[in-house]
Amino acid sequence: MVSFDFNLAPREAIEYLKSKELELHFNYDEIIKDAHHRAFTVAKVTRMDVLNDIHEELLASMKDGRSFKDFQKSLKPKLEKKGWWGTKEVFDPRTGEVKTVNINARRLKTIFETNTRMAYNAAREEAMDALPLSVYRRYVSILIATTREAHAHMHGIIKHKDDPFWLKNSPLNGFGCKCKKTAYSKKQIERKGWKVSEDKLGDIASKDFAYDTRKGNKFTKLTKMDLDNSLKQLPKAKKNKAYEKLSQTALLGTFYETLGVNKGDTFIDKVNDPMIIDDSLFLDKRSKELKINKEDRHLLLDEFTEVIKNPDEIYLEYDKFGLKKNMFRYITIDGKKEAIMAVFRYFKDKTQGATLFHVTRSLEARRKMKLIYRKKEESN
């Protein structure tokens, strides 16, 4: 039988949580079923810096074997500082929907238990799959007063690991669910006097959990792009000579028009992070003058809009000023591996563009932060 001590996180469980992309979603079920294995999200969190704080604290808790109380003690002050605590009206930047939510200890406990148990179950699945003779799975429910009746009814049910029942009903099967599966061989089952169920069982998982959780260890983990091996596949960028004679005002207008926003508008990126787009992206922070023409960057204006719309990778990084988001688009110019980079900073009330620039050297040194997004490979 495969089991884990929840006070000592297995490496696989930590890696499962660590390797997820970070995505913002207003509702938990916006992520399509088994995509939960790929992405980490918390419903109604609409700022990436807040989501990152939660993700970091969950990882630290699993690594150190912290309790929920320790998790809450460490996380709560960070959430309060960013205004994500208490009764709060949350705005969906995509639809305009507004909902009132209570962000409290109960909500944090749901986040803590759901994500840690999902990680443990993914690690358990991987360990069970490594046992070639243990082809049967037994549903184990915690038989206490708060256990859902449907879950308790499944306690002790044994089915082959490939039985269709597990496609939608492999724990977790709902928020607060403490059920799990254990693995046994045919001989172990016979020795215990158990029987394999041949009945067709009804589904018990709630809609947000009715997907094949067994795929957790089969999803590709989030890793950096191998730029050396993909050099020939990187898009070849050319400096657009048509922009040479345009004024700064005309260049800015072209930038906003190509991106599809007006100056000061909010743009929602690939991880659903709302960002204010304005002239600060082209502003020299010392002289307060526009630098859109600096080092001929205006000739790559089309690439600057593309890095925001379709980045190859997105990283999060802390510096002395706080958290920032670094977006990369990788290109080649005259056979050289280069990049276009967009930087956004998180303030208490907004996420605003900090700068755009052309990276011509020390590219790998800039890719050592926390990777949260990688562009999906296009199918041939």
Residue pairs with C-beta under 8 A, 6 or more apart in sequence:
1 182
1 183
1 184
1 188
2 124
2 127
2 128
2 131
2 134
2 182
2 183
3 182
4 10
4 13
4 120
4 123
4 124
6 116
6 120
7 65
8 65
9 62
9 63
9 65
9 119
9 120
10 120
10 123
10 127
12 122
12 123
12 126
12 127
12 217
13 62
13 116
13 119
13 120
13 122
13 123
14 59
14 62
14 63
14 119
15 221
16 37
16 119
16 122
16 123
16 216
16 217
17 40
17 55
17 58
17 59
17 62
17 115
17 116
17 119
18 59
19 221
19 222
19 223
20 37
20 38
20 39
20 40
20 55
20 222
21 38
21 39
21 40
21 222
21 271
21 372
21 373
21 374
22 39
22 40
22 41
22 48
22 51
22 52
22 55
22 271
22 316
22 372
22 373
23 31
23 39
23 40
23 41
23 271
23 272
24 41
24 45
24 46
24 47
24 48
24 51
24 271
24 272
24 273
25 31
25 41
25 43
25 272
26 43
26 44
26 46
26 90
26 92
26 94
26 95
26 97
27 43
27 44
28 41
28 43
28 208
29 207
29 208
30 41
31 39
31 41
33 210
33 211
33 212
34 211
34 212
34 213
34 215
34 219
36 118
36 211
37 122
37 213
37 215
37 216
37 219
38 219
38 222
40 51
40 55
40 115
41 51
42 51
42 54
42 111
44 90
44 99
44 101
45 51
45 54
45 84
46 90
46 91
46 92
46 93
46 272
46 274
47 82
47 84
47 273
47 274
47 346
47 351
48 271
48 273
48 316
48 325
48 346
48 351
48 372
49 82
49 323
49 346
49 351
50 79
50 82
50 84
52 316
52 323
52 370
52 372
53 75
53 78
53 79
53 82
54 75
54 111
57 71
57 74
57 75
57 78
58 71
58 111
58 112
58 115
58 116
60 66
60 74
61 67
61 70
61 71
61 112
61 116
62 116
62 119
66 74
68 108
68 109
68 112
68 113
71 108
71 112
72 105
72 108
72 109
72 112
75 108
76 85
76 108
79 85
79 103
81 348
82 348
83 348
83 349
84 103
85 103
85 104
86 102
86 103
86 104
87 100
87 101
87 102
87 103
88 100
88 101
88 102
88 103
89 98
89 99
89 100
90 98
90 99
90 100
90 101
91 97
91 98
92 98
92 99
93 266
93 268
93 274
94 268
94 272
101 107
110 175
110 176
113 176
114 172
114 175
114 176
117 172
117 177
117 178
118 172
118 213
118 216
121 170
121 171
121 172
121 180
121 181
121 213
121 216
122 213
122 216
122 217
123 217
124 180
124 181
125 170
125 181
125 213
125 214
125 216
125 217
126 216
126 217
128 134
128 137
128 161
128 181
128 182
128 183
129 161
129 217
131 183
131 185
133 185
133 186
133 187
134 183
134 184
134 185
134 188
135 160
135 161
135 162
135 185
135 186
136 158
136 159
136 160
136 161
136 183
136 184
136 185
136 186
136 189
136 196
137 158
137 159
137 160
137 161
137 163
137 166
137 181
137 182
137 183
137 184
138 156
138 157
138 158
138 181
138 182
138 183
138 184
138 194
139 154
139 155
139 156
139 157
139 158
139 171
139 179
139 181
140 155
140 156
140 179
140 180
140 181
140 182
141 147
141 151
141 152
141 154
141 155
141 178
141 179
142 178
142 179
143 152
143 155
146 176
147 178
148 174
148 177
148 204
150 204
151 173
151 174
151 177
151 179
151 204
153 204
154 169
154 179
154 201
154 204
156 194
157 197
157 201
158 184
158 189
158 194
158 195
158 196
158 197
159 165
159 166
159 196
159 197
160 196
161 183
161 214
165 201
166 181
166 212
166 214
167 212
168 203
168 205
168 210
168 211
168 212
169 201
169 203
169 204
169 205
169 210
170 181
170 212
170 213
170 214
171 177
171 179
171 180
171 181
171 213
172 179
172 209
172 213
173 179
173 204
173 205
173 206
173 209
174 205
174 206
174 208
174 209
175 206
175 208
177 209
184 192
184 194
189 195
189 196
203 210
222 371
222 372
222 374
223 371
223 374
224 313
224 367
224 371
224 374
225 312
225 313
225 330
225 374
225 375
227 234
227 330
227 337
227 363
227 364
228 337
230 330
231 332
231 337
234 330
234 331
234 332
234 337
235 331
235 332
236 331
236 332
236 333
237 300
237 303
237 331
237 332
237 333
237 338
237 340
238 333
239 296
239 299
239 300
239 333
240 299
240 300
240 301
240 302
241 299
243 251
243 254
243 298
243 299
243 301
244 299
246 254
246 298
248 290
248 292
248 293
251 292
251 293
251 298
251 301
252 263
252 279
252 282
252 290
252 292
254 301
255 282
255 301
255 304
255 305
256 262
256 263
256 277
258 301
258 302
258 305
259 267
259 277
259 305
259 308
259 309
260 267
261 267
261 277
263 277
263 278
263 279
264 276
264 277
264 278
265 276
265 277
266 274
266 275
266 276
266 277
267 274
267 275
267 276
267 277
267 308
268 274
268 275
269 275
269 308
269 311
269 314
269 327
270 310
270 311
270 314
270 373
270 375
271 314
271 372
271 373
273 325
273 351
274 351
275 344
275 351
275 352
275 353
276 350
276 351
276 352
276 353
277 308
277 353
278 352
278 353
279 290
280 352
280 353
280 354
280 355
281 304
281 342
281 353
281 354
281 355
281 356
282 290
282 291
282 292
282 355
282 356
283 289
283 290
283 291
283 355
284 290
284 291
284 294
285 355
291 297
292 298
292 301
295 358
297 304
297 356
297 357
297 358
300 340
300 358
303 329
303 331
303 340
304 340
304 342
304 356
306 329
306 340
307 327
307 328
307 329
307 340
307 341
307 342
307 356
308 327
308 342
310 329
310 375
311 327
311 328
311 329
311 342
311 373
311 375
312 328
312 329
312 330
312 374
312 375
313 327
313 328
313 330
313 367
313 371
313 373
313 374
313 375
314 325
314 326
314 327
314 328
314 371
314 372
314 373
315 325
315 326
315 328
315 367
315 369
315 370
315 371
315 372
316 323
316 324
316 325
316 326
316 369
316 370
316 372
317 323
317 324
317 325
317 326
317 369
317 370
318 324
321 345
322 345
322 346
323 345
323 346
324 343
324 344
324 345
324 346
324 354
325 343
325 344
325 345
325 346
325 351
326 341
326 342
326 343
326 366
326 369
327 341
327 342
327 343
327 344
328 339
328 340
328 341
328 359
328 366
328 367
329 339
329 340
329 341
330 337
330 338
330 339
331 338
331 339
331 340
332 338
336 360
337 363
338 358
338 359
338 360
338 363
339 358
339 359
339 363
339 366
340 356
340 357
340 358
340 359
341 356
341 357
341 358
341 359
341 366
342 353
342 355
342 356
343 353
343 354
343 355
343 356
344 351
344 352
344 353
344 354
345 351
345 352
345 354
359 366
